[in-house]
Structures are given as C-alpha cells and as structure tokens.
C-alpha cells in the first residue's frame, strides 16, 4: 500500500490523536481495569487502520474508473516479444 503525501499527513494526524487513547488504554489496563484498557486499545487501533481500509463515498468514482479501465485494457504479457511475429 503506497501512500501519497496527503495520505501520509492524514495518517500522521490520525496517529497523533490515537496515541493518547492507546496510552490511556495501557495505563488503565495496568491499573486493574483490563476490559476498559483493552477496549481503548482496540479503539486506538481502529482509529488508525479503518480509514486505510474502508472505502468512502469520495473514493468510489476512482475505484469504479480503475475497474472499468482495468477490465478494458489488458496488460501485455512480459514473456512474449512483439517483434517475434
């Protein structure tokens, strides 16, 4: 998964907000409330991973165009030489 500059900045901003939630989850779990701490760790992990995996309405047009073009245009086979006709 390659990230562009804006995607990388968005991920960094997400990590900035997820890090305190995760640290509080660790502290809470170590303080004797493992269910709440584990839940907070799950929330922190989901804050980071869900935006990378979910398709948003803004992503749909690009995904549709990619599938249409990918289905219409075939990649040449690297094993065949076009000069060997």
Biopython code that builds the backbone (N, CA, C, O; Angstrom):
import numpy as np
from Bio.PDB.StructureBuilder import StructureBuilder

atoms = [
    (1, "UNK", "N", (0.840, -1.159, 0.000)),
    (1, "UNK", "CA", (0.000, 0.000, 0.000)),
    (1, "UNK", "C", (0.893, 1.232, 0.000)),
    (1, "UNK", "O", (1.581, 1.514, 0.981)),
    (2, "UNK", "N", (0.874, 1.970, -1.121)),
    (2, "UNK", "CA", (1.650, 3.194, -1.210)),
    (2, "UNK", "C", (0.790, 4.370, -0.793)),
    (2, "UNK", "O", (-0.381, 4.469, -1.159)),
    (3, "UNK", "N", (1.391, 5.255, -0.024)),
    (3, "UNK", "CA", (0.675, 6.437, 0.428)),
    (3, "UNK", "C", (1.271, 7.666, -0.239)),
    (3, "UNK", "O", (2.489, 7.797, -0.357)),
    (4, "UNK", "N", (0.404, 8.552, -0.668)),
    (4, "UNK", "CA", (0.861, 9.827, -1.196)),
    (4, "UNK", "C", (1.185, 10.768, -0.045)),
    (4, "UNK", "O", (1.098, 10.395, 1.125)),
    (5, "UNK", "N", (1.552, 11.973, -0.391)),
    (5, "UNK", "CA", (1.921, 12.951, 0.633)),
    (5, "UNK", "C", (0.728, 13.276, 1.517)),
    (5, "UNK", "O", (0.852, 13.306, 2.742)),
    (6, "UNK", "N", (-0.427, 13.519, 0.908)),
    (6, "UNK", "CA", (-1.607, 13.862, 1.706)),
    (6, "UNK", "C", (-2.075, 12.686, 2.555)),
    (6, "UNK", "O", (-2.528, 12.876, 3.684)),
    (7, "UNK", "N", (-1.968, 11.481, 2.020)),
    (7, "UNK", "CA", (-2.336, 10.298, 2.809)),
    (7, "UNK", "C", (-1.394, 10.116, 3.995)),
    (7, "UNK", "O", (-1.823, 9.737, 5.085)),
    (8, "UNK", "N", (-0.115, 10.387, 3.778)),
    (8, "UNK", "CA", (0.856, 10.264, 4.859)),
    (8, "UNK", "C", (0.594, 11.299, 5.945)),
    (8, "UNK", "O", (0.673, 10.990, 7.134)),
    (9, "UNK", "N", (0.284, 12.522, 5.539)),
    (9, "UNK", "CA", (-0.036, 13.555, 6.526)),
    (9, "UNK", "C", (-1.314, 13.224, 7.287)),
    (9, "UNK", "O", (-1.404, 13.465, 8.491)),
    (10, "UNK", "N", (-2.301, 12.672, 6.588)),
    (10, "UNK", "CA", (-3.534, 12.256, 7.257)),
    (10, "UNK", "C", (-3.289, 11.141, 8.249)),
    (10, "UNK", "O", (-3.867, 11.130, 9.336)),
    (11, "UNK", "N", (-2.429, 10.198, 7.878)),
    (11, "UNK", "CA", (-2.091, 9.105, 8.796)),
    (11, "UNK", "C", (-1.355, 9.630, 10.020)),
    (11, "UNK", "O", (-1.606, 9.185, 11.140)),
    (12, "UNK", "N", (-0.448, 10.574, 9.808)),
    (12, "UNK", "CA", (0.279, 11.159, 10.939)),
    (12, "UNK", "C", (-0.677, 11.886, 11.884)),
    (12, "UNK", "O", (-0.536, 11.794, 13.103)),
    (13, "UNK", "N", (-1.645, 12.607, 11.326)),
    (13, "UNK", "CA", (-2.624, 13.296, 12.169)),
    (13, "UNK", "C", (-3.472, 12.296, 12.947)),
    (13, "UNK", "O", (-3.796, 12.524, 14.113)),
    (14, "UNK", "N", (-3.826, 11.202, 12.309)),
    (14, "UNK", "CA", (-4.614, 10.172, 12.983)),
    (14, "UNK", "C", (-3.827, 9.547, 14.120)),
    (14, "UNK", "O", (-4.369, 9.313, 15.200)),
    (15, "UNK", "N", (-2.542, 9.274, 13.880)),
    (15, "UNK", "CA", (-1.700, 8.686, 14.926)),
    (15, "UNK", "C", (-1.565, 9.649, 16.103)),
    (15, "UNK", "O", (-1.526, 9.219, 17.256)),
    (16, "UNK", "N", (-1.495, 10.948, 15.818)),
    (16, "UNK", "CA", (-1.398, 11.941, 16.894)),
    (16, "UNK", "C", (-2.613, 11.860, 17.808)),
    (16, "UNK", "O", (-2.484, 12.013, 19.023)),
    (17, "UNK", "N", (-3.794, 11.620, 17.236)),
    (17, "UNK", "CA", (-4.999, 11.520, 18.059)),
    (17, "UNK", "C", (-5.179, 10.131, 18.671)),
    (17, "UNK", "O", (-5.765, 10.008, 19.746)),
    (18, "UNK", "N", (-4.691, 9.096, 18.012)),
    (18, "UNK", "CA", (-4.870, 7.733, 18.523)),
    (18, "UNK", "C", (-3.857, 7.392, 19.610)),
    (18, "UNK", "O", (-4.134, 6.558, 20.472)),
    (19, "UNK", "N", (-2.700, 8.019, 19.582)),
    (19, "UNK", "CA", (-1.650, 7.702, 20.555)),
    (19, "UNK", "C", (-2.085, 7.960, 21.998)),
    (19, "UNK", "O", (-1.870, 7.089, 22.840)),
    (20, "UNK", "N", (-2.683, 9.103, 22.330)),
    (20, "UNK", "CA", (-3.131, 9.279, 23.728)),
    (20, "UNK", "C", (-4.199, 8.275, 24.147)),
    (20, "UNK", "O", (-4.224, 7.841, 25.299)),
    (21, "UNK", "N", (-5.079, 7.903, 23.223)),
    (21, "UNK", "CA", (-6.109, 6.914, 23.551)),
    (21, "UNK", "C", (-5.455, 5.572, 23.864)),
    (21, "UNK", "O", (-5.827, 4.904, 24.829)),
    (22, "UNK", "N", (-4.474, 5.178, 23.040)),
    (22, "UNK", "CA", (-3.773, 3.918, 23.282)),
    (22, "UNK", "C", (-2.975, 3.930, 24.570)),
    (22, "UNK", "O", (-2.982, 2.950, 25.315)),
    (23, "UNK", "N", (-2.290, 5.026, 24.840)),
    (23, "UNK", "CA", (-1.514, 5.112, 26.086)),
    (23, "UNK", "C", (-2.420, 5.082, 27.311)),
    (23, "UNK", "O", (-2.094, 4.453, 28.318)),
    (24, "UNK", "N", (-3.561, 5.767, 27.223)),
    (24, "UNK", "CA", (-4.501, 5.719, 28.339)),
    (24, "UNK", "C", (-5.062, 4.311, 28.509)),
    (24, "UNK", "O", (-5.317, 3.869, 29.629)),
    (25, "UNK", "N", (-5.252, 3.610, 27.391)),
    (25, "UNK", "CA", (-5.713, 2.222, 27.464)),
    (25, "UNK", "C", (-4.701, 1.335, 28.163)),
    (25, "UNK", "O", (-5.074, 0.477, 28.964)),
    (26, "UNK", "N", (-3.413, 1.536, 27.867)),
    (26, "UNK", "CA", (-2.365, 0.741, 28.532)),
    (26, "UNK", "C", (-2.335, 1.062, 30.017)),
    (26, "UNK", "O", (-2.267, 0.154, 30.846)),
    (27, "UNK", "N", (-2.386, 2.344, 30.361)),
    (27, "UNK", "CA", (-2.363, 2.732, 31.774)),
    (27, "UNK", "C", (-3.577, 2.180, 32.522)),
    (27, "UNK", "O", (-3.458, 1.719, 33.657)),
    (28, "UNK", "N", (-4.732, 2.230, 31.886)),
    (28, "UNK", "CA", (-5.956, 1.729, 32.515)),
    (28, "UNK", "C", (-5.885, 0.218, 32.707)),
    (28, "UNK", "O", (-6.309, -0.300, 33.739)),
    (29, "UNK", "N", (-5.354, -0.481, 31.724)),
    (29, "UNK", "CA", (-5.237, -1.938, 31.839)),
    (29, "UNK", "C", (-4.263, -2.310, 32.951)),
    (29, "UNK", "O", (-4.515, -3.242, 33.715)),
    (30, "UNK", "N", (-3.158, -1.586, 33.041)),
    (30, "UNK", "CA", (-2.177, -1.876, 34.098)),
    (30, "UNK", "C", (-2.667, -1.461, 35.472)),
    (30, "UNK", "O", (-2.179, -1.972, 36.481)),
    (31, "UNK", "N", (-3.631, -0.534, 35.532)),
    (31, "UNK", "CA", (-4.165, -0.076, 36.814)),
    (31, "UNK", "C", (-5.236, -1.012, 37.358)),
    (31, "UNK", "O", (-5.772, -0.764, 38.438)),
    (32, "UNK", "N", (-5.561, -2.080, 36.635)),
    (32, "UNK", "CA", (-6.511, -3.043, 37.181)),
    (32, "UNK", "C", (-7.855, -3.068, 36.479)),
    (32, "UNK", "O", (-8.769, -3.744, 36.950)),
    (33, "UNK", "N", (-8.011, -2.363, 35.378)),
    (33, "UNK", "CA", (-9.256, -2.376, 34.621)),
    (33, "UNK", "C", (-8.957, -2.853, 33.200)),
    (33, "UNK", "O", (-8.968, -2.062, 32.257)),
    (34, "UNK", "N", (-8.690, -4.159, 33.056)),
    (34, "UNK", "CA", (-8.224, -4.665, 31.756)),
    (34, "UNK", "C", (-9.276, -4.589, 30.641)),
    (34, "UNK", "O", (-8.917, -4.449, 29.472)),
    (35, "UNK", "N", (-10.552, -4.678, 30.979)),
    (35, "UNK", "CA", (-11.579, -4.641, 29.935)),
    (35, "UNK", "C", (-11.633, -3.242, 29.313)),
    (35, "UNK", "O", (-11.654, -3.105, 28.089)),
    (36, "UNK", "N", (-11.656, -2.221, 30.144)),
    (36, "UNK", "CA", (-11.680, -0.849, 29.647)),
    (36, "UNK", "C", (-10.381, -0.528, 28.914)),
    (36, "UNK", "O", (-10.406, 0.097, 27.854)),
    (37, "UNK", "N", (-9.264, -0.945, 29.463)),
    (37, "UNK", "CA", (-7.977, -0.696, 28.822)),
    (37, "UNK", "C", (-7.870, -1.383, 27.475)),
    (37, "UNK", "O", (-7.396, -0.791, 26.506)),
    (38, "UNK", "N", (-8.308, -2.629, 27.412)),
    (38, "UNK", "CA", (-8.292, -3.355, 26.140)),
    (38, "UNK", "C", (-9.231, -2.724, 25.129)),
    (38, "UNK", "O", (-8.917, -2.649, 23.941)),
    (39, "UNK", "N", (-10.369, -2.276, 25.595)),
    (39, "UNK", "CA", (-11.312, -1.601, 24.706)),
    (39, "UNK", "C", (-10.737, -0.322, 24.127)),
    (39, "UNK", "O", (-10.933, -0.025, 22.948)),
    (40, "UNK", "N", (-10.031, 0.432, 24.950)),
    (40, "UNK", "CA", (-9.407, 1.658, 24.476)),
    (40, "UNK", "C", (-8.273, 1.358, 23.489)),
    (40, "UNK", "O", (-8.062, 2.114, 22.541)),
    (41, "UNK", "N", (-7.555, 0.274, 23.706)),
    (41, "UNK", "CA", (-6.516, -0.111, 22.748)),
    (41, "UNK", "C", (-7.126, -0.516, 21.409)),
    (41, "UNK", "O", (-6.574, -0.210, 20.352)),
    (42, "UNK", "N", (-8.251, -1.196, 21.457)),
    (42, "UNK", "CA", (-8.940, -1.569, 20.223)),
    (42, "UNK", "C", (-9.425, -0.317, 19.492)),
    (42, "UNK", "O", (-9.310, -0.229, 18.269)),
    (43, "UNK", "N", (-9.962, 0.644, 20.230)),
    (43, "UNK", "CA", (-10.417, 1.891, 19.615)),
    (43, "UNK", "C", (-9.244, 2.621, 18.963)),
    (43, "UNK", "O", (-9.374, 3.123, 17.847)),
    (44, "UNK", "N", (-8.115, 2.685, 19.642)),
    (44, "UNK", "CA", (-6.937, 3.355, 19.083)),
    (44, "UNK", "C", (-6.462, 2.659, 17.807)),
    (44, "UNK", "O", (-6.108, 3.319, 16.830)),
    (45, "UNK", "N", (-6.456, 1.342, 17.820)),
    (45, "UNK", "CA", (-6.037, 0.601, 16.623)),
    (45, "UNK", "C", (-7.018, 0.817, 15.476)),
    (45, "UNK", "O", (-6.601, 0.977, 14.329)),
    (46, "UNK", "N", (-8.307, 0.822, 15.772)),
    (46, "UNK", "CA", (-9.309, 1.049, 14.732)),
    (46, "UNK", "C", (-9.231, 2.462, 14.169)),
    (46, "UNK", "O", (-9.501, 2.679, 12.987)),
    (47, "UNK", "N", (-8.862, 3.426, 15.015)),
    (47, "UNK", "CA", (-8.699, 4.796, 14.535)),
    (47, "UNK", "C", (-7.623, 4.879, 13.457)),
    (47, "UNK", "O", (-7.708, 5.706, 12.550)),
    (48, "UNK", "N", (-6.629, 4.035, 13.558)),
    (48, "UNK", "CA", (-5.530, 4.071, 12.589)),
    (48, "UNK", "C", (-5.833, 3.208, 11.374)),
    (48, "UNK", "O", (-5.592, 3.642, 10.248)),
    (49, "UNK", "N", (-6.352, 2.003, 11.565)),
    (49, "UNK", "CA", (-6.472, 1.052, 10.470)),
    (49, "UNK", "C", (-7.748, 1.181, 9.645)),
    (49, "UNK", "O", (-7.724, 0.901, 8.447)),
    (50, "UNK", "N", (-8.850, 1.590, 10.243)),
    (50, "UNK", "CA", (-10.092, 1.673, 9.473)),
    (50, "UNK", "C", (-10.054, 2.699, 8.346)),
    (50, "UNK", "O", (-10.505, 2.386, 7.244)),
    (51, "UNK", "N", (-9.542, 3.899, 8.564)),
    (51, "UNK", "CA", (-9.503, 4.847, 7.439)),
    (51, "UNK", "C", (-8.644, 4.357, 6.267)),
    (51, "UNK", "O", (-8.862, 4.782, 5.133)),
    (52, "UNK", "N", (-7.695, 3.493, 6.515)),
    (52, "UNK", "CA", (-6.849, 2.974, 5.446)),
    (52, "UNK", "C", (-7.565, 1.886, 4.647)),
    (52, "UNK", "O", (-7.254, 1.690, 3.472)),
    (53, "UNK", "N", (-8.503, 1.184, 5.249)),
    (53, "UNK", "CA", (-9.146, 0.033, 4.622)),
    (53, "UNK", "C", (-10.548, 0.309, 4.096)),
    (53, "UNK", "O", (-10.976, -0.340, 3.142)),
    (54, "UNK", "N", (-11.273, 1.245, 4.685)),
    (54, "UNK", "CA", (-12.647, 1.494, 4.274)),
    (54, "UNK", "C", (-12.696, 2.329, 3.008)),
    (54, "UNK", "O", (-11.834, 3.177, 2.779)),
    (55, "UNK", "N", (-13.693, 2.087, 2.199)),
    (55, "UNK", "CA", (-13.924, 2.896, 1.011)),
    (55, "UNK", "C", (-14.966, 3.945, 1.355)),
    (55, "UNK", "O", (-16.070, 3.619, 1.790)),
    (56, "UNK", "N", (-14.612, 5.190, 1.159)),
    (56, "UNK", "CA", (-15.529, 6.288, 1.442)),
    (56, "UNK", "C", (-16.252, 6.680, 0.158)),
    (56, "UNK", "O", (-15.816, 6.297, -0.928)),
    (57, "UNK", "N", (-17.332, 7.425, 0.253)),
    (57, "UNK", "CA", (-18.022, 7.869, -0.963)),
    (57, "UNK", "C", (-17.125, 8.678, -1.901)),
    (57, "UNK", "O", (-17.339, 8.664, -3.113)),
    (58, "UNK", "N", (-16.145, 9.367, -1.373)),
    (58, "UNK", "CA", (-15.226, 10.134, -2.217)),
    (58, "UNK", "C", (-14.289, 9.215, -3.004)),
    (58, "UNK", "O", (-13.769, 9.614, -4.046)),
    (59, "UNK", "N", (-14.069, 7.994, -2.521)),
    (59, "UNK", "CA", (-13.180, 7.044, -3.197)),
    (59, "UNK", "C", (-13.884, 6.235, -4.284)),
    (59, "UNK", "O", (-13.218, 5.618, -5.114)),
    (60, "UNK", "N", (-15.205, 6.225, -4.295)),
    (60, "UNK", "CA", (-15.942, 5.375, -5.224)),
    (60, "UNK", "C", (-15.716, 5.706, -6.699)),
    (60, "UNK", "O", (-15.493, 4.782, -7.481)),
    (61, "UNK", "N", (-15.761, 6.971, -7.122)),
    (61, "UNK", "CA", (-15.538, 7.229, -8.557)),
    (61, "UNK", "C", (-14.184, 6.735, -9.050)),
    (61, "UNK", "O", (-14.099, 6.163, -10.136)),
    (62, "UNK", "N", (-13.130, 6.942, -8.279)),
    (62, "UNK", "CA", (-11.804, 6.474, -8.691)),
    (62, "UNK", "C", (-11.755, 4.950, -8.733)),
    (62, "UNK", "O", (-11.119, 4.380, -9.619)),
    (63, "UNK", "N", (-12.406, 4.294, -7.803)),
    (63, "UNK", "CA", (-12.422, 2.831, -7.799)),
    (63, "UNK", "C", (-13.188, 2.283, -8.996)),
    (63, "UNK", "O", (-12.773, 1.292, -9.596)),
    (64, "UNK", "N", (-14.300, 2.918, -9.347)),
    (64, "UNK", "CA", (-15.087, 2.464, -10.499)),
    (64, "UNK", "C", (-14.304, 2.649, -11.789)),
    (64, "UNK", "O", (-14.264, 1.753, -12.632)),
    (65, "UNK", "N", (-13.678, 3.817, -11.945)),
    (65, "UNK", "CA", (-12.883, 4.068, -13.156)),
    (65, "UNK", "C", (-11.722, 3.089, -13.238)),
    (65, "UNK", "O", (-11.419, 2.594, -14.324)),
    (66, "UNK", "N", (-11.080, 2.801, -12.144)),
    (66, "UNK", "CA", (-9.968, 1.851, -12.141)),
    (66, "UNK", "C", (-10.399, 0.459, -12.561)),
    (66, "UNK", "O", (-9.667, -0.229, -13.272)),
    (67, "UNK", "N", (-11.571, 0.038, -12.134)),
    (67, "UNK", "CA", (-12.060, -1.295, -12.520)),
    (67, "UNK", "C", (-12.468, -1.340, -13.987)),
    (67, "UNK", "O", (-12.222, -2.326, -14.682)),
    (68, "UNK", "N", (-13.098, -0.253, -14.453)),
    (68, "UNK", "CA", (-13.520, -0.224, -15.852)),
    (68, "UNK", "C", (-12.298, -0.219, -16.772)),
    (68, "UNK", "O", (-12.241, -0.979, -17.738)),
    (69, "UNK", "N", (-11.340, 0.625, -16.474)),
    (69, "UNK", "CA", (-10.135, 0.691, -17.300)),
    (69, "UNK", "C", (-9.339, -0.596, -17.174)),
    (69, "UNK", "O", (-8.812, -1.092, -18.171)),
    (70, "UNK", "N", (-9.241, -1.144, -15.982)),
    (70, "UNK", "CA", (-8.513, -2.401, -15.784)),
    (70, "UNK", "C", (-9.154, -3.550, -16.534)),
    (70, "UNK", "O", (-8.456, -4.466, -16.970)),
    (71, "UNK", "N", (-10.464, -3.523, -16.694)),
    (71, "UNK", "CA", (-11.148, -4.581, -17.427)),
    (71, "UNK", "C", (-11.072, -4.400, -18.931)),
    (71, "UNK", "O", (-11.095, -5.378, -19.678)),
    (72, "UNK", "N", (-10.981, -3.152, -19.380)),
    (72, "UNK", "CA", (-10.962, -2.880, -20.814)),
    (72, "UNK", "C", (-9.560, -2.965, -21.404)),
    (72, "UNK", "O", (-9.393, -3.390, -22.547)),
    (73, "UNK", "N", (-8.575, -2.572, -20.651)),
    (73, "UNK", "CA", (-7.195, -2.545, -21.155)),
    (73, "UNK", "C", (-6.443, -3.723, -20.562)),
    (73, "UNK", "O", (-6.376, -3.879, -19.343)),
    (74, "UNK", "N", (-5.888, -4.536, -21.417)),
    (74, "UNK", "CA", (-5.140, -5.704, -20.967)),
    (74, "UNK", "C", (-3.643, -5.377, -20.980)),
    (74, "UNK", "O", (-3.137, -4.775, -21.928)),
    (75, "UNK", "N", (-2.963, -5.772, -19.944)),
    (75, "UNK", "CA", (-1.521, -5.603, -19.868)),
    (75, "UNK", "C", (-0.841, -6.592, -20.802)),
    (75, "UNK", "O", (-1.259, -7.747, -20.882)),
    (76, "UNK", "N", (0.195, -6.166, -21.506)),
    (76, "UNK", "CA", (0.888, -7.114, -22.383)),
    (76, "UNK", "C", (1.625, -8.169, -21.570)),
    (76, "UNK", "O", (2.114, -7.903, -20.472)),
    (77, "UNK", "N", (1.692, -9.364, -22.127)),
    (77, "UNK", "CA", (2.378, -10.461, -21.469)),
    (77, "UNK", "C", (3.882, -10.224, -21.556)),
    (77, "UNK", "O", (4.408, -10.079, -22.659)),
    (78, "UNK", "N", (4.587, -10.182, -20.432)),
    (78, "UNK", "CA", (6.027, -9.889, -20.471)),
    (78, "UNK", "C", (6.841, -11.015, -21.119)),
    (78, "UNK", "O", (7.993, -10.796, -21.495)),
    (79, "UNK", "N", (6.269, -12.206, -21.255)),
    (79, "UNK", "CA", (7.011, -13.330, -21.846)),
    (79, "UNK", "C", (7.031, -13.279, -23.367)),
    (79, "UNK", "O", (7.898, -13.887, -23.995)),
    (80, "UNK", "N", (6.095, -12.568, -23.958)),
    (80, "UNK", "CA", (6.034, -12.516, -25.424)),
    (80, "UNK", "C", (6.725, -11.269, -25.924)),
    (80, "UNK", "O", (6.635, -10.205, -25.312)),
    (81, "UNK", "N", (7.411, -11.407, -27.031)),
    (81, "UNK", "CA", (8.113, -10.297, -27.662)),
    (81, "UNK", "C", (7.280, -9.841, -28.860)),
    (81, "UNK", "O", (6.988, -10.655, -29.736)),
    (82, "UNK", "N", (6.885, -8.555, -28.926)),
    (82, "UNK", "CA", (6.031, -8.112, -30.033)),
    (82, "UNK", "C", (6.749, -8.164, -31.378)),
    (82, "UNK", "O", (6.080, -8.111, -32.410)),
    (83, "UNK", "N", (8.060, -8.264, -31.418)),
    (83, "UNK", "CA", (8.810, -8.327, -32.664)),
    (83, "UNK", "C", (8.878, -9.736, -33.242)),
    (83, "UNK", "O", (9.326, -9.905, -34.376)),
    (84, "UNK", "N", (8.449, -10.750, -32.498)),
    (84, "UNK", "CA", (8.529, -12.151, -32.933)),
    (84, "UNK", "C", (7.270, -12.607, -33.656)),
    (84, "UNK", "O", (6.766, -13.687, -33.351)),
    (85, "UNK", "N", (6.751, -11.854, -34.578)),
    (85, "UNK", "CA", (5.514, -12.223, -35.262)),
    (85, "UNK", "C", (5.721, -13.162, -36.368)),
    (85, "UNK", "O", (4.762, -13.557, -37.031)),
]
sb = StructureBuilder()
sb.init_structure("model")
sb.init_model(0)
sb.init_chain("A")
sb.init_seg("    ")
for serial, (resi, resn, name, xyz) in enumerate(atoms, 1):
    if name == "N":
        sb.init_residue(resn, " ", resi, " ")
    sb.init_atom(name, np.array(xyz, "f"), 0.0, 1.0, " ", f" {name:<3s}", serial, name[0])
structure = sb.get_structure()
